[in-house]
Amino acid sequence: MVGFSLEAAEILKKEHDIDVEVINLRCIRPLDRECIIESVKKTNRIVNVEEGWPQHGVGAEIAALLMETDAFDYLDAPMERVAGVDVPMPYSQAIERLAVPQVEDIVKAVLGACYRN
């Protein structure tokens, strides 16, 4: 999702004049909690993008992290989560695109976090 997030960042800069910080966590165990917290403190927002299902995913852990730390006090908007659709992964490539996040989903989530719907 990092590639899609970087594409979305370019679109957001060009079309909406929004600068986006994209973090590539690379691994989730150990989770780089400090990096996430520092980014929230700097940007005052967070949009979590992941390919997996929303329930019990990394986004849920990041949401808990924000609630349990002082990062919560820095948020100017609720956390936006962009995740796979809560359905079994399709075998057909023709419909796989409908089950995982796309660039336009990320752009829409960032616009929502910035109150620019």
C-alpha positions in Angstrom: 0.0 0.0 0.0 3.0 2.3 0.3 3.1 2.7 -3.5 -0.5 3.5 -3.7 -0.1 6.0 -0.7 2.7 7.7 -2.5 0.6 8.0 -5.7 -2.2 9.5 -3.6 0.2 11.9 -2.0 1.2 13.2 -5.4 -2.5 13.7 -6.4 -3.3 15.4 -3.1 -0.4 17.8 -3.6 -1.1 18.6 -7.2 -4.9 18.8 -7.1 -5.6 19.9 -3.5 -2.4 21.5 -2.2 -2.2 19.0 0.7 1.2 17.8 1.8 1.1 14.2 3.0 3.7 12.4 5.1 3.8 8.7 4.1 5.3 6.3 6.6 6.4 2.9 5.5 6.4 0.8 8.7 8.2 -2.1 6.8 7.4 -4.4 9.7 4.7 -4.6 12.3 6.5 -6.6 14.9 8.0 -4.7 16.5 5.7 -1.8 15.6 7.5 1.5 15.3 5.2 3.3 17.8 7.4 6.3 18.2 7.4 7.0 14.5 3.6 7.0 14.4 3.3 9.2 17.4 5.8 11.7 16.1 4.0 11.9 12.8 0.7 12.5 14.5 2.2 15.2 16.6 3.7 16.8 13.5 0.6 16.6 11.1 -2.3 16.4 13.7 -3.9 13.7 11.5 -3.6 10.1 10.6 -4.9 8.0 7.8 -4.0 4.3 8.2 -3.8 2.3 4.9 -3.6 -1.4 4.9 -4.5 -4.2 2.5 -5.9 -6.5 5.2 -9.3 -6.7 6.7 -10.2 -3.8 9.1 -11.2 -6.1 12.0 -8.2 -7.1 14.2 -5.8 -5.4 11.7 -2.8 -3.1 12.1 -5.1 -0.1 11.9 -6.9 -1.3 15.0 -3.6 -1.6 16.9 -2.6 1.9 15.7 -6.0 3.3 16.8 -5.4 1.8 20.3 -1.9 3.2 20.3 -3.3 6.7 19.7 -5.9 6.3 22.5 -3.3 5.1 25.0 -0.7 7.9 24.4 -0.5 11.6 24.3 -0.8 11.5 20.5 -4.5 11.6 21.0 -4.3 15.2 22.3 -2.7 16.3 19.0 -5.4 14.9 16.7 -7.5 17.5 14.9 -9.6 14.9 13.3 -10.6 11.3 13.9 -8.3 8.6 12.5 -9.3 7.5 9.0 -8.9 3.8 8.2 -8.5 2.5 4.6 -8.5 -1.3 4.6 -9.6 -4.2 2.6 -13.3 -5.0 2.3 -14.5 -7.4 4.9 -15.1 -10.3 2.5 -13.1 -13.3 1.5 -10.4 -12.4 -1.0 -11.7 -13.0 -4.5 -9.7 -15.4 -6.7 -10.6 -13.5 -9.9 -8.3 -10.7 -10.8 -11.2 -9.0 -12.4 -12.9 -8.4 -9.0 -9.8 -8.4 -6.8 -9.5 -4.6 -7.2 -12.9 -4.2 -5.5 -11.6 -6.0 -2.4 -8.4 -4.0 -1.7 -7.8 -0.3 -1.2 -7.1 1.8 -4.3 -5.4 5.2 -4.8 -8.8 6.9 -5.0 -9.8 5.4 -1.6 -6.7 6.9 0.0 -7.3 10.3 -1.6 -10.9 10.3 -0.3 -9.8 9.4 3.2 -7.2 12.1 3.4 -9.7 14.7 2.1 -12.1 13.5 4.8 -9.4 13.8 7.5 -8.7 17.3 6.3 -12.4 18.2 6.2 -12.2 18.8 2.4 -15.1 16.6 1.2 
